């Protein structure tokens, strides 16, 4: 089977809007899907002209609301619209629709015969917007009424295991063109690794209309090409990734994939979203993923599944990197080295770290790596956490103080305020006004002499950083820590210095 195609879905309200988007993203896609169900009613009458107005082969789709579309009219009206769009075929096939999408239960012989007569390939589709679909191979075989049709199955996985099943079944499907898509956050690998699933094409949406397809997990065509090197992925490409939940935003793929391109390594790094670390590891084993970054909330729970631990992981009790060698998972911690390098740059060469009194906000996996580094640098610290017992357990390990993370500990925080290190996810993706919900130390009043290091990097300035900066404090986000720990991961994955 050939290299999979990139299909960009157009969901504008007017033909003109869709044409402008097709022109903007022309070099990033191979096929355009005109979603006529999104067009204004008067614009739907113009769809016959669309293929002649763009430079790519086109799919005509009029998706019913029951299948995730916007068409709420009756089947008779929809059939008339299909007929209108396929009629009066032009001798130049480029001016006709190249494909038409019919659901598996939509069988109108006259329309199907017209499509086949005019050389329009039929995509026979099946969508389940809420549940996984199993027996994919058998289902695709049944959907192919003729050898001319391309069966398409798109479903919403409940777990990452449903996505594993997609790749397992698709590995045996090499006899005919087919399209298999797992939707949603957990289904993202099926859109990036289309060449591995032997799928005929993958679907994307332009950034301008991403909100319309966010729930089903479409990727921007520029991101798919430039970040994930979609056209360069083959069955021989080495696979790496980052796993966590919900893993809404991450800059790690940009860092790692840039490194692969720079060194000419045939590899791709992509998000592996799951609510269970056991499923992430199973996914990796089934698809031969050779290494993963591990983020919230799995840095501690992953330890149970590892066969070997680096000395740092054994000491810290948390792992942010796993590598698979000889069918065994080996755990490493690069957070500690990444944090140390970023922190020392932030503090500057003139700052003496020994005996500096530091507040560590949080007691999770990241905090464990940071506490390890703080102790290594000779600092004194107090661990602040909402659950005091958790803070105490971490503090005892390094002979630190512990305190409850609330307004009752404001004076203790003030005592350990020469450096405040924020290690929780509070403030992540928080673009709105500062509030107790997005500022973990909302009760603390900055004097302006504190230094604040927040390991969150999206947004670049978190609410607590904005508040500290306004008071005159020197602040730093976690992007440099991310970069430096990623460089260490890159070497563990590839054996090559970043």
C-alpha positions as a printed NumPy array, in Angstrom:
array([[  0.   ,   0.   ,   0.   ],
       [  1.229,   3.497,  -0.832],
       [  2.04 ,   6.471,   1.347],
       [ -1.132,   7.575,   3.175],
       [ -2.819,  10.779,   2.079],
       [ -3.548,  13.835,   4.204],
       [ -7.162,  14.93 ,   3.921],
       [ -8.083,  18.387,   5.224],
       [-11.692,  18.721,   6.332],
       [-13.377,  22.001,   5.372],
       [-16.22 ,  23.092,   7.644],
       [-16.782,  26.681,   6.592],
       [-20.237,  28.208,   6.27 ],
       [-19.554,  29.39 ,   2.722],
       [-17.805,  28.011,  -0.361],
       [-15.614,  31.115,  -0.44 ],
       [-14.42 ,  30.477,   3.114],
       [-13.539,  26.878,   2.258],
       [-11.691,  27.934,  -0.897],
       [ -9.554,  30.435,   1.029],
       [ -8.622,  27.778,   3.583],
       [ -7.759,  25.279,   0.852],
       [ -5.448,  27.841,  -0.754],
       [ -3.728,  28.665,   2.541],
       [ -2.99 ,  25.026,   3.398],
       [ -2.563,  23.736,  -0.155],
       [  0.977,  22.425,   0.297],
       [  0.115,  20.608,   3.528],
       [ -2.624,  18.307,   2.243],
       [ -3.359,  15.889,  -0.598],
       [ -7.165,  15.771,  -0.487],
       [ -9.924,  18.18 ,   0.571],
       [-13.124,  17.034,   2.259],
       [-16.014,  19.422,   1.637],
       [-18.371,  19.066,   4.574],
       [-21.53 ,  20.298,   2.861],
       [-23.506,  19.75 ,   6.065],
       [-21.64 ,  22.741,   7.561],
       [-22.512,  25.081,   4.676],
       [-25.317,  27.62 ,   4.859],
       [-28.415,  26.291,   3.118],
       [-28.1  ,  28.589,   0.09 ],
       [-24.391,  27.704,  -0.215],
       [-25.194,  23.985,  -0.438],
       [-26.676,  24.605,  -3.891],
       [-23.206,  25.62 ,  -5.146],
       [-21.24 ,  22.526,  -4.131],
       [-21.143,  21.081,  -7.675],
       [-18.706,  23.854,  -8.663],
       [-16.322,  23.324,  -5.749],
       [-13.886,  20.744,  -7.257],
       [-13.171,  23.06 , -10.192],
       [-12.331,  25.945,  -7.85 ],
       [ -9.566,  24.191,  -5.893],
       [ -6.354,  22.395,  -6.823],
       [ -6.765,  19.158,  -4.881],
       [ -8.96 ,  16.056,  -5.29 ],
       [-12.158,  16.479,  -3.274],
       [-14.372,  14.321,  -1.068],
       [-18.051,  15.239,  -0.852],
       [-19.462,  14.557,   2.612],
       [-22.93 ,  15.44 ,   3.882],
       [-22.685,  14.025,   7.382],
       [-25.858,  13.304,   9.352],
       [-26.142,  14.604,  12.904],
       [-26.399,  11.02 ,  14.184],
       [-22.915,  10.406,  12.753],
       [-21.367,  13.557,  14.203],
       [-22.375,  15.953,  11.418],
       [-24.757,  18.894,  11.147],
       [-27.247,  17.547,   8.613],
       [-30.67 ,  17.424,  10.279],
       [-32.832,  17.248,   7.151],
       [-34.475,  14.115,   5.766],
       [-32.803,  11.485,   3.605],
       [-34.774,  12.537,   0.53 ],
       [-33.331,  16.072,   0.646],
       [-29.84 ,  14.727,   1.262],
       [-30.115,  12.32 ,  -1.665],
       [-31.183,  15.195,  -3.92 ],
       [-28.151,  17.173,  -2.77 ],
       [-25.822,  14.242,  -3.486],
       [-27.413,  13.883,  -6.92 ],
       [-27.043,  17.584,  -7.649],
       [-23.372,  17.511,  -6.675],
       [-22.502,  14.44 ,  -8.76 ],
       [-24.585,  15.255, -11.849],
       [-23.331,  16.732, -15.124],
       [-19.895,  15.17 , -14.87 ],
       [-17.121,  17.096, -16.594],
       [-14.86 ,  15.252, -19.087],
       [-11.962,  16.611, -17.02 ],
       [-12.115,  14.439, -13.892],
       [-10.251,  17.055, -11.889],
       [-13.382,  19.217, -12.075],
       [-15.507,  16.501, -10.463],
       [-15.508,  15.143,  -6.933],
       [-12.897,  12.387,  -6.668],
       [-14.657,  10.728,  -3.702],
       [-18.057,  10.698,  -2.069],
       [-18.694,   9.581,   1.51 ],
       [-21.763,   7.383,   2.053],
       [-22.563,   5.838,   5.425],
       [-22.701,   2.047,   5.581],
       [-26.506,   2.08 ,   5.814],
       [-27.001,   4.549,   2.956],
       [-27.681,   2.629,  -0.238],
       [-29.31 ,   4.509,  -3.102],
       [-28.527,   2.502,  -6.27 ],
       [-29.014,   5.419,  -8.674],
       [-26.615,   7.655,  -6.743],
       [-24.072,   4.873,  -6.278],
       [-24.237,   3.908,  -9.95 ],
       [-23.773,   7.538, -10.986],
       [-20.711,   7.855,  -8.769],
       [-19.147,   4.71 , -10.174],
       [-19.989,   5.693, -13.752],
       [-18.294,   9.069, -13.311],
       [-15.193,   7.59 , -11.667],
       [-16.04 ,   8.885,  -8.189],
       [-14.713,   6.516,  -5.53 ],
       [-17.135,   5.684,  -2.729],
       [-15.926,   5.916,   0.869],
       [-18.296,   3.664,   2.816],
       [-18.185,   5.039,   6.352],
       [-19.206,   4.001,   9.83 ],
       [-19.005,   6.359,  12.825],
       [-19.531,   5.807,  16.51 ],
       [-19.091,   9.079,  18.394],
       [-19.307,   7.563,  21.884],
       [-18.11 ,   3.954,  21.815],
       [-15.255,   1.874,  20.379],
       [-15.848,  -0.434,  17.422],
       [-14.278,  -3.881,  17.479],
       [-13.877,  -6.577,  14.797],
       [-12.611,  -3.874,  12.461],
       [-11.331,  -6.199,   9.769],
       [-14.582,  -8.174,   9.601],
       [-16.597,  -4.947,   9.624],
       [-14.562,  -3.47 ,   6.759],
       [-14.943,  -6.663,   4.721],
       [-18.726,  -6.47 ,   5.152],
       [-18.835,  -2.784,   4.199],
       [-17.121,  -3.417,   0.859],
       [-20.097,  -4.243,  -1.329],
       [-17.877,  -3.91 ,  -4.394],
       [-14.127,  -3.802,  -4.869],
       [-14.532,  -0.126,  -5.688],
       [-15.378,   1.105,  -2.216],
       [-13.058,   2.305,   0.543],
       [-14.393,   1.273,   3.976],
       [-13.9  ,   3.874,   6.697],
       [-14.402,   3.261,  10.422],
       [-14.097,   6.071,  12.946],
       [-14.848,   5.474,  16.604],
       [-14.389,   7.035,  20.037],
       [-12.116,   4.818,  22.153],
       [-12.927,   4.295,  25.807],
       [ -9.329,   3.432,  26.641],
       [ -5.944,   3.313,  24.949],
       [ -6.444,  -0.452,  24.621],
       [ -9.095,   0.249,  21.972],
       [ -6.432,   2.091,  19.973],
       [ -4.041,  -0.837,  20.403],
       [ -6.744,  -3.052,  18.919],
       [ -6.999,  -0.757,  15.891],
       [ -3.299,  -1.173,  15.147],
       [ -3.437,  -4.91 ,  15.805],
       [ -6.298,  -5.534,  13.402],
       [ -5.016,  -3.13 ,  10.764],
       [ -1.662,  -4.939,  10.598],
       [ -3.493,  -7.764,   8.811],
       [ -5.389,  -5.46 ,   6.43 ],
       [ -3.242,  -5.038,   3.353],
       [ -5.516,  -6.322,   0.574],
       [ -7.503,  -3.157,  -0.104],
       [ -7.682,   0.538,   0.715],
       [ -9.291,   1.316,   4.061],
       [ -9.474,   4.163,   6.57 ],
       [ -9.331,   3.531,  10.321],
       [ -9.491,   6.376,  12.833],
       [ -9.671,   6.423,  16.615],
       [-11.079,   9.78 ,  17.671],
       [-10.511,  11.941,  20.727],
       [ -7.393,  12.522,  22.82 ],
       [ -6.466,   8.855,  23.17 ],
       [ -6.918,   8.258,  19.446],
       [ -4.257,  10.746,  18.352],
       [ -1.626,   8.065,  17.519],
       [ -3.973,   6.636,  14.861],
       [ -3.871,   9.988,  13.039],
       [ -0.082,  10.332,  13.19 ],
       [  0.896,   6.682,  12.579],
       [ -1.419,   6.138,   9.62 ],
       [  1.315,   4.425,   7.626],
       [  1.64 ,   1.829,  10.396],
       [ -2.118,   1.141,  10.423],
       [ -2.019,   0.706,   6.622],
       [ -4.729,   3.354,   6.419],
       [ -5.452,   5.066,   3.113],
       [ -5.597,   8.562,   4.587],
       [ -5.696,  10.633,   7.75 ],
       [ -7.961,  13.593,   8.459],
       [ -6.924,  17.068,   9.623],
       [ -8.592,  20.441,  10.119],
       [ -7.173,  23.939,   9.565],
       [ -6.363,  25.906,  12.682],
       [ -9.112,  28.427,  11.917],
       [-11.86 ,  25.811,  12.34 ],
       [-10.168,  23.562,  14.911],
       [-12.869,  24.304,  17.487],
       [-15.401,  22.44 ,  15.331],
       [-13.377,  19.222,  15.358],
       [-11.621,  19.5  ,  18.746],
       [-13.729,  16.77 ,  20.346],
       [-12.843,  14.223,  17.675],
       [ -9.135,  15.036,  17.74 ],
       [ -8.24 ,  16.477,  14.343],
       [ -4.671,  17.771,  14.058],
       [ -3.684,  20.977,  12.283],
       [ -2.199,  20.004,   8.858],
       [  0.854,  22.204,   9.456],
       [  1.494,  20.509,  12.801],
       [  1.004,  17.071,  11.248],
       [  3.574,  17.83 ,   8.543],
       [  6.116,  20.064,  10.256],
       [  6.031,  18.747,  13.82 ],
       [  5.356,  15.047,  13.263],
       [  6.91 ,  14.668,   9.785],
       [  3.867,  12.644,   8.69 ],
       [  5.13 ,  11.991,   5.157],
       [  8.4  ,  10.624,   6.475],
       [  6.893,   8.031,   8.825],
       [  7.128,   4.419,   7.684],
       [  7.103,   0.993,   9.277],
       [ 10.86 ,   1.332,   9.861],
       [ 10.539,   4.621,  11.764],
       [ 11.559,   4.384,  15.429],
       [  8.771,   5.38 ,  17.789],
       [  9.072,   7.451,  20.985],
       [  6.498,   9.384,  22.944],
       [  5.261,  11.158,  26.028],
       [  2.55 ,   9.679,  28.231],
       [  0.337,  11.287,  30.832],
       [ -3.204,  12.493,  31.451],
       [ -4.842,  14.734,  30.427],
       [ -1.683,  15.919,  28.609],
       [ -3.583,  18.792,  27.008],
       [ -0.49 ,  20.68 ,  25.859],
       [  3.131,  19.628,  25.67 ],
       [  6.215,  21.1  ,  23.978],
       [  8.184,  17.853,  24.22 ],
       [  7.335,  16.631,  20.672],
       [  8.774,  19.841,  19.246],
       [ 12.046,  19.418,  21.136],
       [ 12.53 ,  15.718,  20.377],
       [ 11.396,  15.762,  16.737],
       [ 13.633,  18.749,  16.03 ],
       [ 16.537,  16.698,  17.372],
       [ 15.7  ,  13.747,  15.129],
       [ 15.619,  16.004,  12.067],
       [ 18.887,  17.675,  13.009],
       [ 20.707,  14.348,  13.387],
       [ 19.003,  12.619,  10.447],
       [ 17.405,   9.983,  12.701],
       [ 14.349,   8.187,  11.298],
       [ 12.167,   8.581,  14.392],
       [  9.017,  10.319,  15.596],
       [  7.94 ,  11.402,  19.086],
       [  4.212,  11.834,  19.777],
       [  1.686,  12.056,  22.661],
       [  0.374,   8.793,  24.123],
       [ -2.561,   9.885,  26.264],
       [ -4.037,   7.436,  28.751],
       [ -5.693,   7.431,  32.149],
       [ -3.65 ,   4.362,  33.146],
       [  0.127,   3.985,  32.913],
       [ -0.335,   0.226,  32.454],
       [ -2.206,   0.899,  29.199],
       [  0.492,   3.317,  28.026],
       [  3.155,   0.68 ,  28.573],
       [  1.047,  -1.972,  26.847],
       [  0.529,   0.366,  23.879],
       [  4.28 ,   0.95 ,  23.723],
       [  5.041,  -2.763,  23.821],
       [  2.506,  -3.603,  21.115],
       [  3.733,  -0.875,  18.743],
       [  7.419,  -1.284,  19.635],
       [  7.742,   2.215,  21.124],
       [ 11.32 ,   2.279,  22.345],
       [ 11.068,   5.01 ,  24.965],
       [  8.653,   7.41 ,  26.63 ],
       [  8.727,  10.556,  28.685],
       [  6.473,  10.13 ,  31.714],
       [  4.552,  13.09 ,  33.098],
       [  1.63 ,  13.861,  35.419],
       [  0.175,  11.756,  37.015],
       [  2.378,   8.701,  36.343],
       [  5.831,   9.618,  37.665],
       [  5.344,   7.501,  40.772],
       [  2.848,   4.859,  39.661],
       [  5.087,   3.845,  36.744],
       [  7.654,   2.447,  39.193],
       [  5.495,  -0.619,  39.827],
       [  5.898,  -1.728,  36.184],
       [  9.638,  -1.187,  35.746],
       [ 12.209,  -3.968,  35.656],
       [ 15.257,  -1.798,  36.411],
       [ 15.702,   1.597,  38.1  ],
       [ 18.534,   4.084,  37.73 ],
       [ 20.246,   5.209,  40.969],
       [ 18.447,   8.579,  40.726],
       [ 15.043,   6.924,  40.458],
       [ 15.813,   4.679,  43.426],
       [ 16.812,   7.686,  45.523],
       [ 14.062,  10.074,  44.349],
       [ 11.19 ,   7.609,  44.183],
       [  9.879,   9.047,  40.909],
       [ 10.576,   8.412,  37.23 ],
       [ 10.069,  10.655,  34.202],
       [ 11.755,   8.535,  31.511],
       [ 11.378,   4.894,  30.506],
       [ 13.424,   3.028,  27.91 ],
       [ 12.677,  -0.463,  26.625],
       [ 15.678,  -2.733,  26.147],
       [ 15.621,  -6.492,  25.714],
       [ 11.872,  -6.531,  26.424],
       [ 12.424,  -4.831,  29.79 ],
       [ 11.479,  -1.337,  30.967],
       [ 14.266,   0.704,  32.552],
       [ 13.387,   3.839,  34.513],
       [ 15.395,   7.069,  34.687],
       [ 14.899,  10.532,  36.139],
       [ 16.102,  13.462,  34.059],
       [ 13.952,  16.007,  35.924],
       [ 16.651,  16.37 ,  38.566],
       [ 19.468,  17.201,  36.135],
       [ 17.205,  19.384,  33.987],
       [ 15.999,  21.318,  37.022],
       [ 19.488,  21.777,  38.447],
       [ 20.844,  23.24 ,  35.231],
       [ 17.852,  25.539,  34.739],
       [ 17.838,  26.67 ,  38.38 ],
       [ 21.531,  27.545,  38.472],
       [ 21.131,  29.588,  35.27 ],
       [ 18.153,  31.379,  36.826],
       [ 19.914,  32.162,  40.105],
       [ 23.128,  33.285,  38.45 ],
       [ 26.744,  32.502,  39.224],
       [ 26.968,  35.024,  42.077],
       [ 24.266,  33.369,  44.189],
       [ 25.473,  31.018,  46.926],
       [ 23.013,  28.155,  47.134],
       [ 24.268,  26.574,  50.345],
       [ 21.981,  27.212,  53.304],
       [ 19.56 ,  29.162,  51.101],
       [ 16.058,  28.767,  52.605],
       [ 13.709,  27.386,  49.977],
       [  9.979,  26.677,  49.765],
       [  8.952,  23.694,  47.643],
       [  5.263,  23.884,  46.746],
       [  3.817,  20.394,  46.259],
       [  5.003,  16.89 ,  47.107],
       [  4.313,  14.893,  43.939],
       [  6.641,  13.242,  41.425],
       [  8.214,  16.484,  40.215],
       [  8.649,  17.752,  43.773],
       [ 10.524,  14.576,  44.667],
       [ 13.112,  15.202,  41.938],
       [ 13.384,  18.863,  42.941],
       [ 13.779,  18.052,  46.644],
       [ 16.602,  15.671,  45.707],
       [ 18.342,  18.47 ,  43.79 ],
       [ 17.733,  21.101,  46.465],
       [ 19.384,  18.826,  49.02 ],
       [ 22.254,  18.14 ,  46.655],
       [ 22.857,  21.898,  46.327],
       [ 23.034,  22.264,  50.11 ],
       [ 19.858,  24.296,  50.501],
       [ 17.471,  24.196,  53.434],
       [ 13.835,  23.683,  52.507],
       [ 10.274,  23.403,  53.645],
       [  7.824,  21.226,  51.726],
       [  4.318,  22.699,  51.457],
       [  1.451,  20.423,  50.448],
       [ -2.311,  20.337,  50.895],
       [ -1.97 ,  16.912,  52.509],
       [  0.461,  17.512,  55.348],
       [  1.318,  13.819,  55.794],
       [  2.572,  13.64 ,  52.209],
       [  4.742,  16.705,  52.741],
       [  6.135,  15.259,  55.958],
       [  7.035,  11.972,  54.318],
       [  9.088,  13.742,  51.615],
       [ 10.602,  16.222,  54.069],
       [ 11.85 ,  13.495,  56.423],
       [ 13.84 ,  11.94 ,  53.606],
       [ 16.052,  15.025,  53.309],
       [ 15.774,  16.462,  56.817],
       [ 13.583,  19.305,  55.561],
       [ 10.671,  21.056,  57.239],
       [  7.04 ,  20.367,  56.239],
       [  3.903,  22.523,  56.349],
       [  0.326,  22.476,  55.179],
       [ -0.295,  24.45 ,  51.985],
       [ -2.822,  27.017,  53.16 ],
       [ -3.031,  30.449,  54.79 ],
       [ -2.113,  29.038,  58.222],
       [  1.432,  28.51 ,  56.914],
       [  1.959,  32.009,  55.502],
       [  4.575,  32.897,  58.132],
       [  6.535,  29.691,  57.514],
       [  6.444,  30.357,  53.771],
       [  7.768,  33.852,  54.457],
       [ 10.675,  32.36 ,  56.414],
       [ 11.581,  30.039,  53.495],
       [ 10.998,  32.6  ,  50.771],
       [ 14.43 ,  33.414,  49.359],
       [ 13.503,  30.926,  46.633],
       [  9.985,  29.598,  46.02 ],
       [  9.746,  26.569,  43.727],
       [  6.234,  25.767,  42.479],
       [  6.018,  22.091,  41.422],
       [  2.27 ,  21.426,  41.122],
       [  0.054,  21.56 ,  38.026],
       [ -1.955,  24.444,  39.527],
       [ -1.771,  27.321,  37.055],
       [ -1.173,  25.061,  34.059],
       [ -3.082,  26.335,  30.996],
       [ -4.516,  29.142,  33.164],
       [ -4.853,  32.173,  30.936],
       [ -7.59 ,  33.962,  32.914],
       [ -7.544,  36.264,  35.959],
       [ -5.54 ,  35.306,  39.049],
       [ -7.631,  33.336,  41.54 ],
       [ -7.178,  30.87 ,  44.426],
       [ -7.957,  28.084,  41.944],
       [ -4.951,  28.861,  39.701],
       [ -2.486,  30.334,  42.234],
       [ -1.271,  27.695,  44.752],
       [  0.049,  30.32 ,  47.198],
       [ -2.702,  32.901,  46.722],
       [ -2.511,  33.694,  50.454],
       [  1.135,  34.798,  50.35 ],
       [  2.026,  38.488,  49.895],
       [  5.261,  38.95 ,  47.958],
       [  7.735,  41.547,  49.24 ],
       [  9.616,  41.775,  45.944],
       [ 12.846,  40.154,  47.143],
       [ 11.801,  36.542,  46.49 ],
       [ 12.875,  34.488,  43.51 ],
       [ 10.097,  32.335,  42.056],
       [ 10.671,  29.261,  39.875],
       [  7.468,  27.687,  38.509],
       [  7.997,  24.386,  36.691],
       [  4.841,  25.02 ,  34.619],
       [  5.639,  26.454,  31.17 ],
       [  2.154,  26.781,  29.624],
       [  1.305,  29.61 ,  29.941],
       [  4.756,  31.167,  29.856],
       [  3.745,  33.35 ,  32.796],
       [  1.501,  31.571,  35.291],
       [ -0.808,  33.452,  37.684],
       [  1.623,  33.104,  40.599],
       [  4.478,  34.294,  38.381],
       [  2.458,  37.318,  37.243],
       [  1.638,  38.223,  40.835],
       [  5.26 ,  37.8  ,  41.939],
       [  6.587,  39.769,  38.992],
       [  4.191,  42.639,  39.695],
       [  5.65 ,  42.816,  43.212],
       [  9.183,  43.091,  41.784],
       [ 10.301,  39.476,  42.16 ],
       [ 12.585,  37.709,  39.726],
       [ 10.607,  34.851,  38.127],
       [ 11.259,  31.88 ,  35.851],
       [  8.997,  29.296,  34.234],
       [  9.785,  25.633,  33.6  ],
       [ 10.606,  25.716,  29.89 ],
       [ 14.384,  25.589,  30.347],
       [ 13.946,  22.709,  32.784],
       [ 11.823,  20.985,  30.129],
       [ 14.502,  21.533,  27.494],
       [ 17.405,  20.336,  29.6  ],
       [ 15.648,  17.217,  30.885],
       [ 14.534,  16.48 ,  27.296],
       [ 18.155,  16.635,  26.105],
       [ 19.005,  13.955,  28.648],
       [ 16.033,  11.859,  27.498],
       [ 17.09 ,  12.258,  23.871],
       [ 20.465,  10.717,  24.625],
       [ 18.857,   7.879,  26.581],
       [ 16.525,   7.202,  23.63 ],
       [ 19.041,   7.498,  20.776],
       [ 22.541,   7.285,  22.245],
       [ 23.289,  10.645,  20.6  ],
       [ 23.947,  13.996,  22.304],
       [ 21.151,  16.423,  21.472]])
